Amino acid sequence: MKNIKIALLLVLASAISSCQKIDSLQKDTSAISNAKPQLILTGLLLNSSDSPWNTDQRHNQYMVLNFELYGTQSYGWSTSSFTEYDQLRNVVRMEIEAEKSGLVGAPYLALAKFFRAYFFTRLTERFGDIPMSEALQGASNGNFVPKYDDQKQVYKQILQLLDEANTLLTPLVADGAKVDGDFYFDGNLAKWQRLVNSFKLRILMSLSKRADDTPDLNIKQQFAAIVNNQPKYPLMLENADNFQLVYNGNNRTNNYPLWPADGVVIKYDNRNTLAATYVNITRNTKDPRLMVVAWPTDSAKNSGDANYAKKFTSYRGGNTGDLQSTLQKQTVDGKLSMINFDYWMASPSGIPCVQFGAYETHFTIAEAINRGWLTGDASEYYRSGIKSSMNFYGVKSEDIESFISNNAYKGNNTDGLKQILNQKYVAFFQNSGREAYYQFRRTGIPMFNIGPSNANNNAIPTRWAYPTSEYTVNEKNVKTAITSQFGGADTQNGIMWKIK
């Protein structure tokens, strides 16, 4: 019997050892576990940027695509994804690892507040209500079916996160602390703090339709408190502080998106031409940026006019709403402007893509003054926003001054507001993701073109439908959110709380 017991113990020990070996073999030896916070920060930055020249930029009505084979600008979208939750889980991991690092981890905890606000903002502005207060709890408490927070509460939490980020960054900036893994600002926390507060101004202005009926959010008061106390809330007001993605000309995987794989630049592309919404604003105001970003039409070039390139009438964009067959014929006939390849593709590095620029801060403050949210000189911020954008494009100072003189601010009235918003739209060209579309959705400025190619019953959509996967993994909560917001219809035309 004793020998049998010993044999059984040996078998059991062997089985346990085998299981341990199997578990060990199943581990991905190339996977990184317990990554340092700086490594996670780099990953967050890589996944937080929007690229130029994509579908969003066509729906911003900056460009038109003239061949259906390559896509459309028909506004036929329906659903979108919850991909930002993947990044939010990385933010949670960065917080966990930063907590282990003591004082060295403090800057990462501050930036984690910003990234929470940043990614939750991207989600709510696409869909409306989203899981937030109960989100990201699956690993910690097993809640894999989080409730949806109403959009008002989402923004209340976002504003709180940004305020906390600023508070945490203040002593760190004073002590000269830095972060590693930051290829945007090279670890400069002062620049991060300016981004945090400028981003908060963007959020507050995005809620302009709720400024008078949500006293608990104090939208106007919060906005004024930031602008009027910049020692406490420093702002991004110089291009040197722009939150921008700089491409790497020496690394093929991070070349400018337009740069060809073989390095052979063909300075012609009749598939993609400029859109009329953008061109008409810049042409009508005689904006020198138009001559930087685009080429005159071929028909103007072949007109025999020796000065064709210096005339704004030589530039023309296609109507986003036109049929692609119409746009294609106009392109073949040389009637539409292409991009300036000599500017955008001078090298594999191309042009930095601004995710958030100083020009936006200036224009947002100008809009707030125009709306009566605070006292100040809206015309000065209007001029500063124009200068900031034109300096980015390398426009000569005398041309900047001439443009501002010829397009003087018309005052704190409807005309002045239209000027501010049109100039912000022009500055967003191939920058800042969907902000141009979100501005149109909020204000109707500039007026977007709608025509026979529109696939949404002659309307610009107002949101994206929730991911279809939510109906499988979180059906009860997503249906409750749809019913409370849109009467049960999860479509791209629902009007979310912030823009009602």
C-alpha positions as CSV (number, residue, x, y, z in Angstrom):
1,M,0.0,0.0,0.0
2,K,2.9,2.3,0.9
3,N,4.4,1.8,-2.5
4,I,1.1,2.5,-4.2
5,K,0.8,5.8,-2.4
6,I,4.3,6.8,-3.4
7,A,3.5,5.9,-7.0
8,L,0.4,8.0,-6.9
9,L,2.2,11.0,-5.5
10,L,4.9,10.7,-8.2
11,V,2.2,10.5,-10.9
12,L,0.4,13.6,-9.4
13,A,3.7,15.5,-9.2
14,S,4.5,14.6,-12.8
15,A,1.0,15.8,-13.9
16,I,1.4,19.1,-12.1
17,S,4.9,19.6,-13.6
18,S,3.5,18.8,-17.0
19,C,0.7,21.4,-16.6
20,Q,3.2,23.9,-15.6
21,K,5.3,23.2,-18.6
22,I,2.3,23.4,-20.9
23,D,1.3,26.8,-19.3
24,S,4.9,27.9,-19.8
25,L,5.0,26.8,-23.4
26,Q,1.7,28.6,-24.1
27,K,3.1,31.9,-23.2
28,D,4.2,34.2,-26.0
29,T,7.9,34.7,-25.4
30,S,7.9,37.7,-27.7
31,A,5.1,39.4,-25.8
32,I,5.9,42.3,-23.4
33,S,4.5,41.9,-19.9
34,N,4.6,44.6,-17.3
35,A,5.7,47.1,-19.8
36,K,7.2,50.3,-18.5
37,P,4.9,53.3,-18.6
38,Q,7.1,55.1,-21.1
39,L,6.6,52.3,-23.6
40,I,2.9,52.3,-23.1
41,L,2.9,56.1,-23.6
42,T,4.6,55.7,-26.9
43,G,1.9,53.2,-28.0
44,L,-0.8,55.6,-26.9
45,L,0.7,58.4,-29.0
46,L,1.0,56.2,-32.0
47,N,-2.7,55.3,-31.7
48,S,-4.0,58.8,-30.9
49,S,-3.3,60.5,-34.2
50,D,-5.5,61.2,-37.3
51,S,-3.9,61.0,-40.7
52,P,-4.3,63.5,-43.6
53,W,-5.8,62.5,-47.0
54,N,-8.2,59.9,-45.7
55,T,-12.0,59.5,-45.9
56,D,-12.5,61.9,-43.1
57,Q,-10.9,64.7,-45.0
58,R,-13.3,64.0,-47.9
59,H,-16.2,64.2,-45.6
60,N,-14.7,67.4,-44.2
61,Q,-15.2,68.6,-47.8
62,Y,-11.5,69.4,-48.4
63,M,-11.0,66.9,-51.2
64,V,-13.2,65.0,-53.7
65,L,-12.4,61.5,-55.0
66,N,-13.4,61.2,-58.7
67,F,-13.3,57.5,-59.3
68,E,-15.7,55.1,-57.4
69,L,-13.1,52.3,-57.6
70,Y,-11.1,54.1,-54.9
71,G,-14.0,55.2,-52.7
72,T,-16.5,58.0,-52.4
73,Q,-17.6,61.0,-50.3
74,S,-21.3,60.0,-50.4
75,Y,-21.9,60.1,-46.6
76,G,-23.1,56.6,-46.7
77,W,-21.6,55.6,-43.4
78,S,-23.5,53.7,-40.8
79,T,-21.7,52.0,-37.9
80,S,-18.3,52.8,-36.4
81,S,-16.1,50.9,-33.9
82,F,-15.3,51.1,-30.2
83,T,-11.6,50.9,-30.9
84,E,-10.8,53.7,-28.4
85,Y,-11.6,51.2,-25.6
86,D,-8.5,49.3,-26.6
87,Q,-6.4,52.4,-26.0
88,L,-8.3,53.1,-22.8
89,R,-7.3,49.7,-21.5
90,N,-3.7,50.7,-22.3
91,V,-4.2,53.9,-20.3
92,V,-5.3,51.7,-17.3
93,R,-2.2,49.6,-17.7
94,M,0.0,52.7,-17.9
95,E,-1.6,53.9,-14.6
96,I,-0.9,50.5,-13.0
97,E,2.7,50.5,-14.1
98,A,3.2,54.2,-13.1
99,E,1.9,53.5,-9.6
100,K,4.8,51.0,-9.2
101,S,7.3,53.6,-10.2
102,G,6.8,56.1,-7.4
103,L,7.8,59.7,-8.1
104,V,9.0,58.7,-11.6
105,G,5.5,57.5,-12.4
106,A,3.8,60.7,-11.4
107,P,3.9,62.4,-14.8
108,Y,2.4,59.3,-16.5
109,L,-0.5,59.4,-14.0
110,A,-1.2,63.0,-15.0
111,L,-1.1,62.2,-18.7
112,A,-3.4,59.3,-18.1
113,K,-6.1,61.7,-17.0
114,F,-5.7,63.5,-20.3
115,F,-5.8,60.4,-22.4
116,R,-8.9,59.2,-20.6
117,A,-10.6,62.5,-21.5
118,Y,-9.2,62.3,-25.1
119,F,-10.4,58.9,-26.0
120,F,-13.7,59.1,-24.2
121,T,-14.3,62.4,-26.1
122,R,-13.6,60.6,-29.4
123,L,-16.2,58.0,-28.6
124,T,-19.0,60.2,-27.4
125,E,-18.7,62.7,-30.2
126,R,-19.2,59.9,-32.7
127,F,-22.0,58.0,-31.0
128,G,-23.6,60.0,-28.1
129,D,-24.1,58.1,-24.9
130,I,-21.3,55.6,-24.2
131,P,-20.1,53.3,-21.3
132,M,-17.8,55.4,-19.1
133,S,-18.3,55.2,-15.4
134,E,-18.5,51.3,-15.5
135,A,-16.2,50.9,-18.5
136,L,-12.8,49.1,-18.2
137,Q,-13.9,47.1,-15.2
138,G,-13.9,43.7,-16.7
139,A,-10.5,42.7,-15.4
140,S,-10.9,44.3,-12.0
141,N,-14.5,43.3,-11.0
142,G,-15.8,41.1,-13.8
143,N,-18.3,43.7,-15.2
144,F,-18.3,43.0,-18.9
145,V,-21.7,44.6,-19.6
146,P,-21.2,48.3,-18.5
147,K,-24.1,50.6,-18.5
148,Y,-24.1,53.6,-20.9
149,D,-23.7,57.0,-19.3
150,D,-25.8,59.8,-20.8
151,Q,-23.7,62.3,-22.8
152,K,-24.1,65.1,-20.3
153,Q,-22.6,62.9,-17.6
154,V,-19.8,61.8,-20.0
155,Y,-18.8,65.4,-20.6
156,K,-19.0,66.2,-16.9
157,Q,-16.5,63.5,-16.2
158,I,-14.3,64.5,-19.2
159,L,-14.1,68.1,-17.9
160,Q,-13.3,66.8,-14.5
161,L,-10.5,64.6,-15.8
162,L,-8.9,67.6,-17.7
163,D,-9.1,69.7,-14.6
164,E,-7.4,67.0,-12.6
165,A,-4.7,66.6,-15.2
166,N,-3.9,70.3,-15.1
167,T,-3.7,70.2,-11.3
168,L,-1.4,67.2,-11.3
169,L,0.9,68.8,-14.0
170,T,1.3,72.1,-12.2
171,P,3.9,71.0,-9.6
172,L,5.6,68.6,-12.0
173,V,6.1,71.5,-14.5
174,A,7.4,73.7,-11.7
175,D,9.9,70.9,-10.7
176,G,11.1,70.5,-14.3
177,A,9.9,66.8,-14.5
178,K,9.9,65.1,-17.8
179,V,8.5,61.9,-19.4
180,D,10.2,59.4,-21.6
181,G,8.6,57.8,-24.6
182,D,7.1,61.1,-25.8
183,F,7.9,61.7,-29.5
184,Y,5.4,64.6,-29.7
185,F,6.7,67.0,-27.1
186,D,10.0,65.3,-26.2
187,G,8.9,64.9,-22.6
188,N,8.2,68.6,-22.1
189,L,5.3,68.6,-19.5
190,A,4.8,72.4,-19.9
191,K,3.7,71.7,-23.5
192,W,1.4,68.9,-22.3
193,Q,-0.2,71.2,-19.8
194,R,-0.9,73.8,-22.5
195,L,-2.4,71.0,-24.6
196,V,-4.6,69.9,-21.7
197,N,-6.1,73.3,-21.1
198,S,-6.5,74.1,-24.8
199,F,-8.2,70.8,-25.3
200,K,-10.6,71.7,-22.5
201,L,-11.5,74.9,-24.4
202,R,-12.3,72.7,-27.4
203,I,-14.6,70.6,-25.3
204,L,-16.4,73.5,-23.8
205,M,-16.9,75.2,-27.1
206,S,-18.2,71.9,-28.6
207,L,-21.0,72.2,-26.0
208,S,-22.0,75.7,-27.2
209,K,-25.6,74.6,-27.8
210,R,-25.8,73.6,-24.1
211,A,-24.2,76.7,-22.7
212,D,-27.5,78.2,-21.6
213,D,-29.5,75.2,-20.4
214,T,-27.0,73.2,-18.3
215,P,-26.1,75.4,-15.4
216,D,-24.5,72.5,-13.5
217,L,-21.8,72.3,-16.2
218,N,-20.9,76.0,-16.0
219,I,-19.7,75.9,-19.6
220,K,-19.3,79.7,-20.0
221,Q,-17.8,80.1,-16.6
222,Q,-15.3,77.3,-17.0
223,F,-14.2,78.7,-20.3
224,A,-13.7,82.2,-18.9
225,A,-11.9,80.9,-15.9
226,I,-9.3,79.3,-18.1
227,V,-8.7,82.2,-20.5
228,N,-8.7,84.8,-17.7
229,N,-6.2,82.9,-15.5
230,Q,-3.5,81.6,-17.8
231,P,-0.8,81.4,-15.1
232,K,-3.0,78.6,-13.6
233,Y,-4.3,77.4,-17.0
234,P,-1.5,77.9,-19.5
235,L,-2.7,77.6,-23.1
236,M,-1.3,76.6,-26.5
237,L,-0.8,79.9,-28.3
238,E,2.3,79.4,-30.4
239,N,3.0,77.0,-33.3
240,A,6.0,75.7,-31.4
241,D,3.6,74.0,-29.0
242,N,1.5,72.4,-31.7
243,F,0.5,68.8,-30.9
244,Q,1.6,67.4,-34.3
245,L,2.8,64.2,-35.9
246,V,6.1,64.7,-37.6
247,Y,6.8,62.1,-40.2
248,N,10.2,60.3,-40.5
249,G,11.8,60.6,-43.9
250,N,14.4,57.9,-43.0
251,N,11.9,55.2,-42.0
252,R,9.6,53.8,-44.7
253,T,7.0,52.7,-42.1
254,N,6.7,56.3,-41.0
255,N,7.0,58.3,-44.3
256,Y,4.4,60.9,-45.1
257,P,1.2,59.1,-46.2
258,L,1.3,60.4,-49.7
259,W,5.0,59.4,-50.3
260,P,5.1,56.5,-52.8
261,A,6.7,53.2,-51.7
262,D,9.2,53.3,-54.6
263,G,10.1,56.9,-53.9
264,V,9.1,58.0,-57.4
265,V,6.9,61.0,-57.1
266,I,4.4,61.4,-60.0
267,K,3.2,65.0,-59.9
268,Y,-0.3,64.2,-61.2
269,D,-3.3,62.6,-59.7
270,N,-6.7,63.1,-61.4
271,R,-8.4,60.8,-58.9
272,N,-8.1,63.3,-56.1
273,T,-8.8,67.0,-56.5
274,L,-9.7,69.8,-54.1
275,A,-13.3,70.3,-53.0
276,A,-15.3,73.4,-53.7
277,T,-16.3,74.0,-50.0
278,Y,-12.7,74.7,-49.2
279,V,-11.6,76.3,-52.5
280,N,-14.5,78.7,-52.6
281,I,-13.8,80.2,-49.1
282,T,-10.1,80.6,-49.9
283,R,-10.7,81.9,-53.4
284,N,-13.3,84.4,-52.4
285,T,-11.2,85.8,-49.6
286,K,-8.0,85.8,-51.8
287,D,-6.3,83.5,-49.3
288,P,-2.6,82.9,-50.0
289,R,-2.8,79.5,-48.4
290,L,-4.7,78.3,-51.4
291,M,-1.7,78.9,-53.7
292,V,0.5,77.0,-51.2
293,V,-1.6,73.8,-50.9
294,A,-3.0,73.6,-54.5
295,W,-2.1,74.0,-58.1
296,P,-4.2,76.0,-60.6
297,T,-6.4,74.0,-62.9
298,D,-4.9,72.6,-66.2
299,S,-7.4,74.7,-68.1
300,A,-6.0,77.9,-66.5
301,K,-2.5,76.7,-67.2
302,N,-3.3,76.2,-70.8
303,S,-5.3,79.4,-71.2
304,G,-2.3,81.4,-72.5
305,D,-2.4,83.8,-69.6
306,A,1.2,84.3,-68.4
307,N,0.0,85.3,-64.9
308,Y,-2.5,82.4,-64.5
309,A,-0.7,81.0,-61.4
310,K,-1.1,84.3,-59.5
311,K,-4.9,84.6,-60.1
312,F,-7.3,83.1,-57.6
313,T,-9.8,82.5,-60.5
314,S,-7.3,79.8,-61.7
315,Y,-8.3,77.6,-58.8
316,R,-11.4,75.5,-58.7
317,G,-12.7,72.7,-56.5
318,G,-15.3,70.0,-57.2
319,N,-18.7,69.9,-55.5
320,T,-18.8,67.1,-52.9
321,G,-22.4,66.3,-53.9
322,D,-21.7,66.0,-57.6
323,L,-21.8,62.6,-59.2
324,Q,-18.4,61.1,-59.6
325,S,-18.9,60.8,-63.4
326,T,-19.4,64.6,-63.4
327,L,-16.3,65.1,-61.3
328,Q,-14.3,62.7,-63.4
329,K,-15.2,64.6,-66.6
330,Q,-14.3,67.9,-65.0
331,T,-10.9,66.5,-64.0
332,V,-10.2,65.1,-67.4
333,D,-11.1,68.4,-68.9
334,G,-8.6,70.1,-66.6
335,K,-11.3,72.1,-64.7
336,L,-10.4,71.1,-61.1
337,S,-7.3,71.9,-59.0
338,M,-4.9,69.2,-57.7
339,I,-2.7,69.5,-54.7
340,N,0.6,71.2,-54.9
341,F,2.9,68.2,-55.0
342,D,6.0,70.4,-54.7
343,Y,4.7,71.4,-51.3
344,W,3.2,68.3,-49.8
345,M,5.8,65.8,-51.3
346,A,9.0,67.8,-51.2
347,S,10.5,64.9,-49.2
348,P,9.5,61.6,-47.6
349,S,8.9,63.6,-44.4
350,G,6.2,65.6,-46.1
351,I,4.3,68.1,-43.8
352,P,3.6,67.5,-40.1
353,C,0.0,66.6,-39.4
354,V,-1.4,68.8,-36.6
355,Q,-3.7,67.0,-34.2
356,F,-4.3,70.2,-32.2
357,G,-2.8,73.5,-33.2
358,A,-2.4,77.0,-31.7
359,Y,-4.6,78.4,-34.4
360,E,-7.5,76.5,-32.9
361,T,-7.0,78.0,-29.5
362,H,-7.0,81.5,-30.9
363,F,-10.2,80.9,-33.0
364,T,-12.0,79.2,-30.2
365,I,-11.3,82.1,-27.8
366,A,-12.4,84.5,-30.6
367,E,-15.7,82.6,-30.9
368,A,-16.3,82.6,-27.2
369,I,-15.8,86.4,-27.1
370,N,-18.1,86.8,-30.1
371,R,-20.8,84.7,-28.3
372,G,-20.4,86.9,-25.1
373,W,-18.9,84.2,-22.9
374,L,-16.1,86.5,-21.8
375,T,-14.8,90.0,-22.4
376,G,-11.9,90.6,-24.7
377,D,-10.8,91.6,-28.2
378,A,-12.2,88.9,-30.5
379,S,-10.5,90.6,-33.5
380,E,-7.1,90.1,-31.9
381,Y,-7.6,86.4,-31.5
382,Y,-9.1,86.2,-35.0
383,R,-6.0,87.8,-36.4
384,S,-3.7,85.7,-34.2
385,G,-5.5,82.5,-35.4
386,I,-5.0,83.5,-39.1
387,K,-1.3,84.4,-38.5
388,S,-0.7,81.1,-36.7
389,S,-2.2,79.1,-39.5
390,M,-0.5,81.1,-42.3
391,N,2.9,80.9,-40.5
392,F,2.5,77.1,-40.5
393,Y,2.2,77.2,-44.3
394,G,5.2,79.6,-44.6
395,V,3.2,82.5,-46.0
396,K,5.1,85.7,-46.1
397,S,4.4,88.3,-43.4
398,E,3.4,91.0,-45.8
399,D,0.9,88.6,-47.5
400,I,-0.5,87.8,-44.1
401,E,-1.0,91.4,-43.2
402,S,-2.6,92.1,-46.5
403,F,-5.0,89.3,-46.1
404,I,-6.0,90.4,-42.6
405,S,-6.5,93.9,-43.8
406,N,-8.7,92.8,-46.7
407,N,-10.7,90.5,-44.4
408,A,-11.0,92.6,-41.3
409,Y,-13.1,91.2,-38.5
410,K,-16.7,92.4,-38.8
411,G,-17.5,92.6,-35.1
412,N,-19.2,90.5,-32.4
413,N,-22.2,89.7,-34.5
414,T,-23.3,86.9,-36.9
415,D,-21.0,88.0,-39.7
416,G,-18.0,88.1,-37.4
417,L,-18.9,84.6,-36.1
418,K,-19.1,83.3,-39.6
419,Q,-15.6,84.8,-40.4
420,I,-14.1,83.1,-37.3
421,L,-15.6,79.7,-38.1
422,N,-14.7,79.9,-41.8
423,Q,-11.1,80.7,-40.9
424,K,-11.0,77.9,-38.4
425,Y,-12.3,75.5,-41.1
426,V,-9.5,76.7,-43.5
427,A,-6.9,76.1,-40.8
428,F,-8.2,72.6,-40.2
429,F,-7.2,71.6,-43.8
430,Q,-5.7,68.1,-43.7
431,N,-5.3,68.5,-39.9
432,S,-7.2,67.7,-36.7
433,G,-9.1,64.7,-37.9
434,R,-12.9,65.2,-38.0
435,E,-13.0,68.6,-36.3
436,A,-14.1,70.4,-39.5
437,Y,-17.1,68.1,-39.7
438,Y,-17.9,68.4,-36.0
439,Q,-17.8,72.2,-36.4
440,F,-20.2,72.0,-39.3
441,R,-22.5,69.7,-37.3
442,R,-22.5,72.2,-34.4
443,T,-22.8,75.5,-36.3
444,G,-23.7,74.8,-39.9
445,I,-20.6,76.8,-40.9
446,P,-19.3,76.5,-43.5
447,M,-22.3,75.3,-45.5
448,F,-21.5,71.8,-46.7
449,N,-22.4,70.8,-50.3
450,I,-25.1,68.2,-50.8
451,G,-26.1,66.8,-54.2
452,P,-27.1,63.8,-56.2
453,S,-24.2,61.6,-54.9
454,N,-25.4,61.9,-51.3
455,A,-26.3,58.4,-50.0
456,N,-28.1,59.7,-46.9
457,N,-31.4,61.1,-48.4
458,N,-29.8,64.5,-49.1
459,A,-28.6,65.1,-45.6
460,I,-25.2,65.1,-43.9
461,P,-25.2,62.4,-41.2
462,T,-25.1,63.6,-37.5
463,R,-23.5,60.5,-35.9
464,W,-22.4,56.9,-36.3
465,A,-24.5,53.9,-35.3
466,Y,-23.2,51.8,-32.4
467,P,-20.9,48.8,-33.3
468,T,-22.9,45.7,-34.3
469,S,-20.9,43.7,-31.7
470,E,-22.6,45.7,-28.9
471,Y,-25.9,43.9,-29.8
472,T,-24.1,40.6,-29.0
473,V,-22.0,41.5,-25.9
474,N,-24.0,44.3,-24.3
475,E,-27.5,44.2,-25.9
476,K,-29.6,45.3,-23.0
477,N,-27.5,48.4,-22.2
478,V,-27.0,49.5,-25.8
479,K,-30.8,49.2,-26.5
480,T,-31.6,51.2,-23.4
481,A,-29.2,53.9,-24.6
482,I,-30.7,54.0,-28.0
483,T,-34.2,54.2,-26.7
484,S,-33.4,57.1,-24.3
485,Q,-31.6,59.1,-26.9
486,F,-33.2,58.3,-30.3
487,G,-36.5,56.6,-29.6
488,G,-35.1,53.2,-30.4
489,A,-33.6,54.0,-33.8
490,D,-29.8,53.5,-34.0
491,T,-29.1,55.4,-37.2
492,Q,-26.5,57.9,-38.5
493,N,-29.2,60.6,-38.4
494,G,-29.9,60.6,-34.7
495,I,-29.5,63.9,-32.9
496,M,-27.4,63.5,-29.8
497,W,-27.7,65.6,-26.6
498,K,-24.8,68.0,-27.4
499,I,-26.2,69.2,-30.7
500,K,-29.9,69.3,-30.0
